[in-house]
Amino acid sequence: MSPSPGLPASLPVSAPPRVRDRLRAAPDGPVRVVHRGRDAVYVDLDGWCLGVVSAAASAVPCALRSRNADLGAVAGRSAYVRAGVLHLDGTPLVVGRVLRVSAPRLDPRASGTTASPITQVIPPTTVVGLVAPLGLVGRPLGLDDVAHLVGRGDGLTPSGDDLLCGWLAAHRATGEPTPEVDEAVRALLPATTLLSATLLDCALHGEVLPQFSAWLAALGTPAEADRAAVLESVGHSSGAALLYGARLALASLPRPPISTHPKEVAA
């Protein structure tokens, strides 16, 4: 199928490694469009939510990224995969650059100085009601906590899931294993939205937003507070919940960690 009249012959995009590999392994055929808008389109790729985002959208780690200001005429009215390439409205999205979306490595044994200590973990207003009964600060997350959080909240990415994404990704960054929580999260993925379940899967693999990676890389440096503010501004409430979840995770470690690679930021 050729692109519809008025559409580009192809749209160049960048891809995280797992997104590229999933597309390469996907069978040819139509895929269901889950959500479409001017800046983002999401499709169901065999039970995994694959995004296509413009430069103006949140650069989620499960998405192909375009440098265009918006997706323009490629509205995502239809989608299919052919030979490992996603097509929207007949336009092939050709992967060029491979993106780094892994969180920077943190040293959990190192103590840092920071203007906003991670031990002062204050929940954002969007999750206060959700987390108040749990008393999460300063202790590991339990299985009952996971069951309470998954799928709780409004929107394509409920706040409880965003919090868990931050918590999981922070643990991946420190190298601290959390096998019981990981297993519980995986078992509960069907209880939330397809996009949120996919982002939880990304967090389990240590794949994060650029703003999250930048904040982790700035821990213990003068840039930490500014990077935290940028992360908090992501979405309506997602960034704030991500940050809170990560701070909960780091505050439960024996000593506050700092990045071993302060300049390492995911693309």
Buried (B, 14 or more C-beta within 10 A) or exposed (E): EEBBEEBEEEBBBBBBBBBBEBBEEBEEEEBEBBBBBEBBBBBBBEEBBBBBBBEEBBBBBBBBBBEBEBBBBBBBEBBBBEEBBBBBBBBBBBBEEEBBBBBBBBBBEBEBEBEEEBEEBEBBEBBEEBBEEBEBBEEBBBBEBBBBBBBBBEBBBBBBBBBBBBBBBBBBBBEBEBEEBBEBBEEBBEBBBBBBBBBBBBBBBBBBBBBBBBBBBBBBBEBBBBBBBBBBEBBEBBBBBBBBBBBBBBBBBEEBBBBEEBEBBBE
